[in-house]
Amino acid sequence: MIILGLDTTGAYCSAALVDTAKVLAYKSENIGRGHAERLAPMVQEVLAQAGLSAKDVDKLAVCTGPGSFTGLRVALAFAKGFALPRKLPVVGLSNLAIWAAQVDPEGQKKIVSIADVRRGELCWSAVFEGNIAEGAVTQKAEAARKTIAKINPDLILEDEIVDARTLAWLSADLSPTDYPAAPLYSRGPDAKLPGGIDPNT
């Protein structure tokens, strides 16, 4: 199985091709902005580096966030467009879960991953021995720190970098049903409809 892993949730734009045994190709660039323009050429580059074509890819894995509203949607939209013609499975994983797996691949520790989502808020999740004990929670920074202190984790990770290779490997045995490629937003959108209309009513 050949898996294409993609991440555009932060400053880095990353793409990796792996099989179940090794890395076939990998690129990651700290570009800040411009993920939408860079991602497709980067995917072409890793395919060429691996001596493969789009038709050789069997599965896609994409980082779902939290991250910038626009950035995290770039990889999600690309992955779904790439997968559609051949109906390939697309798995989504949060960067919070990926960070924990990167430092604790054997799943032996109690880890809390924290993303600074601005406005004095933190989005965090807890992974205990490889299993998600607390999903993504957004709180004011002071409240989040107090809650995390009560958990007494072995390790706290803050604003790490997603490794698209790890993302791809993690997805190998995961189902899109259980891990859908849907954006993980740390808060609701700021945009309002004209006239104060509430779209939820």
PAKOLFI-67688 format. One line per 5 residues: number of its first residue (from 1); for each residue x, y, z of N, C-alpha, C. Coordinates in nm, 2 decimals. Layout:
<patis>
NUM) X/Y/Z/X/Y/Z/X/Y/Z | ...
</patis>
This chain:
<patis>
1) 0.08/-0.12/0.00/0.00/0.00/0.00/0.09/0.13/0.00 | 0.06/0.22/-0.09/0.13/0.34/-0.10/0.04/0.45/-0.05 | 0.09/0.53/0.05/0.01/0.63/0.11/0.07/0.77/0.09 | -0.01/0.87/0.06/0.03/1.00/0.04/-0.02/1.08/0.16 | 0.08/1.14/0.24/0.04/1.22/0.35/0.06/1.37/0.33
6) -0.03/1.45/0.37/-0.03/1.59/0.34/-0.06/1.68/0.46 | 0.02/1.79/0.48/-0.01/1.88/0.59/0.01/2.02/0.54 | -0.09/2.11/0.57/-0.08/2.25/0.54/-0.14/2.33/0.66 | -0.14/2.27/0.78/-0.21/2.34/0.89/-0.13/2.45/0.95 | 0.00/2.45/0.93/0.08/2.55/0.99/0.17/2.62/0.89
11) 0.28/2.67/0.93/0.37/2.74/0.84/0.43/2.65/0.74 | 0.44/2.52/0.77/0.50/2.43/0.68/0.40/2.37/0.58 | 0.45/2.35/0.46/0.38/2.27/0.36/0.45/2.14/0.34 | 0.39/2.03/0.36/0.46/1.90/0.36/0.38/1.79/0.28 | 0.46/1.71/0.22/0.40/1.59/0.15/0.50/1.48/0.16
16) 0.44/1.36/0.18/0.52/1.24/0.20/0.46/1.12/0.13 | 0.54/1.04/0.07/0.49/0.91/0.01/0.56/0.80/0.09 | 0.48/0.71/0.14/0.54/0.60/0.22/0.46/0.47/0.17 | 0.53/0.36/0.19/0.46/0.23/0.20/0.47/0.18/0.34 | 0.43/0.06/0.36/0.42/0.01/0.50/0.56/-0.01/0.56
21) 0.66/-0.01/0.48/0.80/-0.04/0.53/0.89/0.08/0.53 | 0.87/0.17/0.44/0.98/0.27/0.42/0.92/0.40/0.36 | 1.00/0.51/0.37/0.97/0.64/0.31/1.01/0.63/0.16 | 0.92/0.66/0.07/0.95/0.66/-0.07/1.00/0.80/-0.12 | 0.94/0.91/-0.06/0.97/1.04/-0.09/0.91/1.14/0.01
26) 0.98/1.25/0.03/0.93/1.35/0.14/0.99/1.49/0.11 | 0.90/1.58/0.12/0.94/1.73/0.11/0.86/1.80/0.22 | 0.93/1.90/0.28/0.86/1.99/0.37/0.93/2.12/0.37 | 0.85/2.23/0.35/0.91/2.36/0.34/0.83/2.46/0.43 | 0.91/2.54/0.50/0.85/2.64/0.59/0.82/2.76/0.50
31) 0.70/2.77/0.45/0.67/2.88/0.36/0.58/2.99/0.42 | 0.53/2.97/0.53/0.44/3.07/0.60/0.30/3.08/0.53 | 0.30/3.13/0.41/0.18/3.14/0.33/0.20/3.08/0.19 | 0.09/3.07/0.12/0.10/3.02/-0.02/0.09/2.87/-0.03 | 0.03/2.80/0.07/0.01/2.66/0.06/-0.07/2.61/-0.06
36) -0.17/2.69/-0.10/-0.25/2.65/-0.21/-0.18/2.64/-0.34 | -0.08/2.74/-0.35/0.00/2.74/-0.48/0.11/2.64/-0.48 | 0.16/2.60/-0.36/0.28/2.51/-0.35/0.24/2.37/-0.34 | 0.13/2.33/-0.28/0.10/2.19/-0.25/0.10/2.10/-0.38 | 0.02/2.14/-0.48/0.01/2.05/-0.60/0.15/2.03/-0.66
41) 0.23/2.13/-0.69/0.37/2.11/-0.74/0.45/2.02/-0.65 | 0.43/2.04/-0.52/0.51/1.95/-0.42/0.47/1.81/-0.43 | 0.34/1.78/-0.45/0.30/1.64/-0.47/0.36/1.58/-0.59 | 0.36/1.66/-0.70/0.42/1.62/-0.83/0.57/1.58/-0.81 | 0.64/1.67/-0.72/0.78/1.65/-0.70/0.81/1.52/-0.62
46) 0.72/1.49/-0.52/0.75/1.37/-0.44/0.71/1.24/-0.52 | 0.61/1.25/-0.61/0.58/1.14/-0.70/0.70/1.11/-0.79 | 0.75/1.22/-0.85/0.87/1.21/-0.94/0.99/1.15/-0.87 | 1.01/1.20/-0.74/1.12/1.15/-0.66/1.11/1.00/-0.64 | 0.99/0.96/-0.62/0.97/0.81/-0.59/0.96/0.73/-0.71
51) 0.95/0.79/-0.83/0.94/0.72/-0.96/0.80/0.66/-0.97 | 0.70/0.74/-0.92/0.56/0.69/-0.92/0.47/0.79/-0.99 | 0.35/0.76/-1.02/0.25/0.85/-1.07/0.13/0.85/-0.98 | 0.03/0.94/-1.00/-0.08/0.95/-0.92/-0.16/0.82/-0.91 | -0.16/0.74/-1.01/-0.24/0.62/-1.01/-0.18/0.51/-0.92
56) -0.05/0.53/-0.88/0.01/0.43/-0.79/-0.03/0.46/-0.64 | -0.09/0.57/-0.61/-0.13/0.60/-0.47/-0.26/0.52/-0.43 | -0.25/0.46/-0.32/-0.37/0.37/-0.27/-0.45/0.44/-0.17 | -0.39/0.54/-0.10/-0.47/0.60/0.02/-0.41/0.73/0.05 | -0.49/0.82/0.10/-0.44/0.95/0.14/-0.46/0.98/0.29
61) -0.37/1.05/0.35/-0.38/1.09/0.49/-0.36/1.24/0.50 | -0.44/1.31/0.57/-0.43/1.46/0.57/-0.45/1.50/0.72 | -0.37/1.61/0.75/-0.38/1.66/0.88/-0.50/1.76/0.89 | -0.59/1.74/0.98/-0.71/1.81/0.99/-0.71/1.94/1.07 | -0.60/1.97/1.14/-0.60/2.09/1.23/-0.59/2.05/1.37
66) -0.60/2.14/1.46/-0.63/2.28/1.44/-0.52/2.36/1.37 | -0.55/2.47/1.30/-0.46/2.55/1.23/-0.53/2.67/1.17 | -0.46/2.74/1.08/-0.53/2.85/1.02/-0.65/2.81/0.94 | -0.76/2.89/0.94/-0.88/2.85/0.88/-0.86/2.81/0.73 | -0.78/2.90/0.66/-0.76/2.87/0.52/-0.66/2.76/0.50
71) -0.55/2.76/0.58/-0.44/2.66/0.56/-0.49/2.52/0.57 | -0.56/2.49/0.68/-0.60/2.35/0.70/-0.69/2.30/0.59 | -0.76/2.39/0.52/-0.86/2.34/0.42/-0.78/2.32/0.28 | -0.66/2.37/0.27/-0.59/2.35/0.14/-0.56/2.20/0.12 | -0.50/2.13/0.22/-0.47/1.99/0.20/-0.59/1.91/0.20
76) -0.69/1.94/0.28/-0.82/1.87/0.28/-0.89/1.87/0.14 | -0.89/1.99/0.08/-0.95/2.00/-0.05/-0.87/1.93/-0.16 | -0.74/1.94/-0.15/-0.65/1.87/-0.25/-0.67/1.72/-0.24 | -0.67/1.67/-0.11/-0.68/1.53/-0.09/-0.81/1.47/-0.15 | -0.92/1.54/-0.12/-1.04/1.49/-0.17/-1.05/1.50/-0.32
81) -1.00/1.60/-0.38/-0.99/1.61/-0.53/-0.91/1.50/-0.59 | -0.79/1.48/-0.53/-0.70/1.37/-0.57/-0.77/1.24/-0.57 | -0.84/1.21/-0.46/-0.90/1.08/-0.43/-1.02/1.05/-0.51 | -1.10/1.15/-0.55/-1.23/1.13/-0.61/-1.23/1.05/-0.74 | -1.14/1.07/-0.84/-1.15/0.99/-0.96/-1.14/0.84/-0.94
86) -1.06/0.80/-0.84/-1.04/0.65/-0.82/-1.10/0.61/-0.69 | -1.18/0.70/-0.62/-1.25/0.67/-0.50/-1.16/0.61/-0.39 | -1.04/0.68/-0.38/-0.94/0.63/-0.28/-0.99/0.67/-0.14 | -0.95/0.60/-0.04/-0.98/0.63/0.10/-0.90/0.75/0.14 | -0.96/0.84/0.22/-0.89/0.96/0.27/-0.91/0.96/0.42
91) -0.80/0.96/0.50/-0.81/0.95/0.64/-0.76/1.09/0.70 | -0.83/1.14/0.80/-0.79/1.26/0.87/-0.74/1.24/1.01 | -0.63/1.31/1.05/-0.58/1.30/1.18/-0.55/1.44/1.23 | -0.57/1.47/1.36/-0.53/1.61/1.41/-0.39/1.62/1.43 | -0.33/1.74/1.42/-0.19/1.76/1.45/-0.16/1.72/1.60
96) -0.26/1.74/1.69/-0.24/1.71/1.83/-0.21/1.56/1.85 | -0.28/1.48/1.78/-0.26/1.33/1.79/-0.13/1.29/1.72 | -0.10/1.36/1.61/0.02/1.33/1.54/0.15/1.36/1.62 | 0.14/1.48/1.68/0.26/1.52/1.77/0.29/1.42/1.87 | 0.18/1.37/1.94/0.20/1.27/2.04/0.26/1.14/1.99
101) 0.22/1.10/1.87/0.27/0.97/1.81/0.42/0.99/1.77 | 0.45/1.11/1.73/0.59/1.14/1.68/0.69/1.12/1.80 | 0.65/1.16/1.92/0.75/1.15/2.03/0.73/1.02/2.11 | 0.62/0.95/2.09/0.59/0.83/2.17/0.53/0.72/2.08 | 0.61/0.68/1.98/0.56/0.58/1.88/0.51/0.45/1.94
106) 0.56/0.41/2.06/0.52/0.29/2.12/0.40/0.31/2.21 | 0.35/0.43/2.23/0.23/0.45/2.30/0.25/0.42/2.45 | 0.35/0.47/2.52/0.38/0.43/2.65/0.36/0.54/2.75 | 0.33/0.66/2.70/0.33/0.78/2.79/0.20/0.85/2.80 | 0.18/0.93/2.90/0.06/1.02/2.91/0.11/1.16/2.85
111) 0.05/1.20/2.74/0.10/1.32/2.67/-0.02/1.41/2.65 | 0.01/1.54/2.67/-0.09/1.65/2.63/-0.02/1.73/2.52 | -0.10/1.75/2.41/-0.05/1.83/2.30/-0.13/1.96/2.30 | -0.06/2.07/2.29/-0.13/2.20/2.29/-0.09/2.29/2.17 | -0.20/2.34/2.11/-0.18/2.44/2.00/-0.23/2.58/2.05
116) -0.15/2.68/2.03/-0.18/2.81/2.06/-0.27/2.86/1.94 | -0.40/2.88/1.97/-0.49/2.92/1.86/-0.53/3.07/1.87 | -0.44/3.15/1.93/-0.45/3.29/1.94/-0.57/3.34/2.03 | -0.59/3.47/2.04/-0.69/3.53/2.12/-0.69/3.48/2.27 | -0.57/3.45/2.32/-0.56/3.40/2.45/-0.61/3.26/2.48
121) -0.63/3.18/2.37/-0.69/3.05/2.39/-0.59/2.94/2.34 | -0.61/2.82/2.40/-0.53/2.71/2.37/-0.62/2.59/2.33 | -0.59/2.52/2.23/-0.66/2.40/2.19/-0.57/2.28/2.22 | -0.62/2.19/2.30/-0.54/2.08/2.35/-0.61/1.95/2.35 | -0.53/1.84/2.35/-0.59/1.70/2.37/-0.49/1.62/2.45
126) -0.54/1.51/2.51/-0.46/1.42/2.59/-0.46/1.29/2.53 | -0.34/1.23/2.52/-0.32/1.09/2.47/-0.26/1.01/2.58 | -0.33/0.91/2.62/-0.27/0.82/2.73/-0.24/0.68/2.66 | -0.11/0.65/2.66/-0.06/0.53/2.61/-0.11/0.49/2.47 | -0.11/0.60/2.39/-0.14/0.58/2.25/-0.29/0.59/2.22
131) -0.37/0.61/2.32/-0.52/0.63/2.30/-0.56/0.77/2.34 | -0.65/0.83/2.26/-0.70/0.96/2.29/-0.79/0.96/2.41 | -0.75/1.02/2.52/-0.83/1.02/2.64/-0.92/1.15/2.65 | -0.88/1.25/2.58/-0.95/1.37/2.58/-0.93/1.44/2.44 | -1.04/1.45/2.37/-1.04/1.51/2.23/-1.00/1.66/2.24
136) -1.00/1.72/2.12/-0.96/1.86/2.11/-1.05/1.95/2.19 | -0.99/2.02/2.28/-1.07/2.11/2.37/-1.01/2.25/2.36 | -1.09/2.35/2.33/-1.04/2.49/2.33/-1.08/2.57/2.45 | -0.99/2.62/2.52/-1.01/2.70/2.65/-0.93/2.82/2.65 | -0.97/2.91/2.74/-0.88/3.03/2.77/-0.75/2.97/2.83
141) -0.64/3.03/2.80/-0.51/2.97/2.83/-0.50/2.94/2.98 | -0.54/3.03/3.07/-0.52/3.00/3.21/-0.60/2.88/3.26 | -0.73/2.87/3.21/-0.81/2.75/3.24/-0.75/2.62/3.18 | -0.70/2.63/3.06/-0.64/2.51/3.00/-0.52/2.46/3.08 | -0.44/2.56/3.12/-0.32/2.52/3.20/-0.36/2.45/3.33
146) -0.46/2.50/3.39/-0.50/2.44/3.52/-0.56/2.30/3.50 | -0.64/2.28/3.39/-0.69/2.15/3.37/-0.58/2.05/3.33 | -0.48/2.10/3.25/-0.37/2.01/3.21/-0.29/1.97/3.33 | -0.27/2.07/3.42/-0.19/2.04/3.54/-0.25/1.93/3.62 | -0.38/1.92/3.63/-0.45/1.82/3.70/-0.43/1.68/3.64
151) -0.42/1.68/3.51/-0.39/1.55/3.44/-0.26/1.49/3.47 | -0.16/1.58/3.50/-0.03/1.54/3.54/0.04/1.46/3.43 | 0.05/1.51/3.31/0.11/1.43/3.20/0.26/1.41/3.21 | 0.30/1.30/3.15/0.45/1.27/3.14/0.52/1.38/3.06 | 0.45/1.43/2.96/0.51/1.52/2.86/0.40/1.61/2.80
156) 0.44/1.74/2.79/0.35/1.84/2.73/0.42/1.89/2.60 | 0.35/1.88/2.49/0.40/1.93/2.36/0.33/2.05/2.32 | 0.40/2.15/2.27/0.33/2.28/2.23/0.38/2.32/2.09 | 0.28/2.34/2.00/0.31/2.39/1.87/0.43/2.33/1.80 | 0.42/2.19/1.80/0.52/2.12/1.73/0.50/2.12/1.58
161) 0.59/2.05/1.50/0.58/2.05/1.36/0.53/1.91/1.32 | 0.43/1.90/1.23/0.37/1.77/1.18/0.47/1.71/1.09 | 0.50/1.59/1.11/0.59/1.51/1.01/0.49/1.43/0.92 | 0.48/1.47/0.80/0.39/1.40/0.71/0.42/1.25/0.69 | 0.54/1.21/0.71/0.57/1.07/0.71/0.50/0.99/0.82
166) 0.51/1.05/0.94/0.44/0.99/1.05/0.29/0.98/1.03 | 0.24/1.10/0.98/0.09/1.10/0.95/0.05/0.99/0.85 | 0.13/0.97/0.75/0.10/0.87/0.65/0.10/0.73/0.71 | 0.21/0.70/0.79/0.22/0.57/0.85/0.11/0.54/0.95 | 0.07/0.65/1.03/-0.04/0.63/1.13/-0.17/0.59/1.06
171) -0.19/0.64/0.94/-0.32/0.62/0.87/-0.33/0.48/0.81 | -0.23/0.40/0.80/-0.22/0.28/0.73/-0.34/0.19/0.76 | -0.37/0.17/0.89/-0.47/0.08/0.93/-0.60/0.15/0.98 | -0.61/0.28/0.95/-0.73/0.35/0.99/-0.83/0.36/0.88 | -0.96/0.37/0.93/-1.07/0.38/0.84/-1.12/0.52/0.82
176) -1.15/0.57/0.70/-1.21/0.70/0.69/-1.34/0.72/0.76 | -1.41/0.61/0.79/-1.53/0.62/0.87/-1.50/0.66/1.01 | -1.40/0.60/1.07/-1.36/0.64/1.21/-1.27/0.76/1.22 | -1.20/0.79/1.11/-1.11/0.91/1.11/-1.14/0.99/0.98 | -1.25/1.06/0.97/-1.28/1.13/0.85/-1.19/1.25/0.82
181) -1.18/1.28/0.70/-1.10/1.40/0.66/-1.19/1.52/0.66 | -1.21/1.57/0.79/-1.30/1.69/0.81/-1.22/1.79/0.89 | -1.23/1.92/0.86/-1.15/2.02/0.93/-1.18/2.02/1.08 | -1.08/2.03/1.16/-1.09/2.05/1.31/-1.07/2.20/1.34 | -1.17/2.27/1.36/-1.16/2.41/1.39/-1.16/2.43/1.54
186) -1.07/2.52/1.58/-1.06/2.55/1.73/-1.18/2.63/1.78 | -1.24/2.70/1.69/-1.36/2.79/1.72/-1.44/2.81/1.60 | -1.56/2.86/1.62/-1.65/2.89/1.51/-1.60/3.00/1.42 | -1.66/3.01/1.30/-1.62/3.12/1.21/-1.66/3.26/1.26 | -1.58/3.36/1.23/-1.61/3.50/1.26/-1.71/3.56/1.17
191) -1.72/3.51/1.05/-1.80/3.57/0.95/-1.95/3.56/0.99 | -2.02/3.67/0.96/-2.17/3.68/0.99/-2.24/3.71/0.86 | -2.36/3.65/0.85/-2.45/3.68/0.74/-2.50/3.83/0.75 | -2.53/3.89/0.64/-2.59/4.03/0.64/-2.72/4.03/0.72 | -2.74/4.14/0.79/-2.86/4.16/0.87/-2.87/4.08/1.00
196) -2.75/4.03/1.04/-2.75/3.96/1.17/-2.82/3.82/1.16 | -2.84/3.77/1.04/-2.91/3.64/1.03/-2.83/3.53/1.09 | -2.89/3.44/1.17/-2.82/3.33/1.23/-2.84/3.21/1.14 | -2.73/3.15/1.08/-2.75/3.04/0.98/-2.79/2.91/1.05 | -2.79/2.91/1.18/-2.83/2.79/1.25/-2.97/2.78/1.29
201) -3.05/2.89/1.26/-3.19/2.89/1.29/-3.28/2.88/1.17
</patis>
